[in-house]
Every structure is written in structure tokens, then in C-alpha cells.
Amino acid sequence: MFRVVHNLSIDFLKRESRRPELNRKAQFPSRVPPPSQAIIATETWRELEHLLDALTLKQRTIAILFFQENKSYKEIAEITGESMSNVGMLLHRGLKKLRTIIDPEEFS
């Protein structure tokens, strides 16, 4: 299945590059990643979701808001009702916990 998707993607990009009426930069602002990278990204996200399950609900919420939603401490504090210092503390403790899960010997 991977090979089929990969070949279809390559065929599509070749076909589109032959169409002079298209402004490719407007339609494709950045290079489309190969399907293998999309599959790896999906697997990585699944692993990350599994790791996030080890955090408390508050830690997980704050980590997602900070890393995925690119929210500042101030914005997270407004969303969650926590103080900015508590947001920082929860994020720090959550990351510390994730580090010990990922490689317990390195961070002990």
C-alpha cells in the first residue's frame, strides 16, 4: 500500500509540473513530503499520545496547548484558569515525567 501511495503521489506531482498554466508556488507553497514521512509522523504522533496518557489531565492539557497549539503561558493560564507560574510548574513536571518514561536511566 505504501508503494502505491508513493507512486500515485509522484505521478500527481509530475503531472502538475507539466501544466504551465498553474502557478505552482501559489498552489504548492512548500514541497509536499513523501508518503513515508506522513506515515512516520502518524506513528510518532501515536507514540506521543500514548506517552501523554501517563500525564495528569492538567499536565496533558497544558502540554498540548503549549506545544501543539503554540499558546503562551499567559494564554494557557486564561484558558485553564491556572496561574502563569502554575502553568510553568505543571509543564515542567509533565516534561520531567515524560523524560523518565522515555529513558529512565538517563534522567535519574
Residue pairs with C-beta under 8 A, 6 or more apart in sequence:
2 35
2 36
2 39
5 35
6 34
6 35
6 36
9 32
9 34
9 35
13 32
16 22
16 24
16 27
16 28
17 24
51 98
51 101
51 102
52 60
52 63
52 64
52 98
53 60
54 97
54 98
54 101
55 63
55 94
55 97
55 98
56 90
56 94
58 80
58 82
58 90
59 90
59 91
59 93
59 94
59 97
60 94
61 80
62 76
62 80
62 82
62 87
62 90
62 91
62 94
63 91
63 94
63 95
65 71
65 75
65 76
65 79
65 80
66 73
66 76
66 91
71 79
73 84
73 87
73 88
74 84
76 82
76 87
77 83
77 84
77 86
77 87
80 87
82 90
96 107
99 106
99 107
100 107
100 108
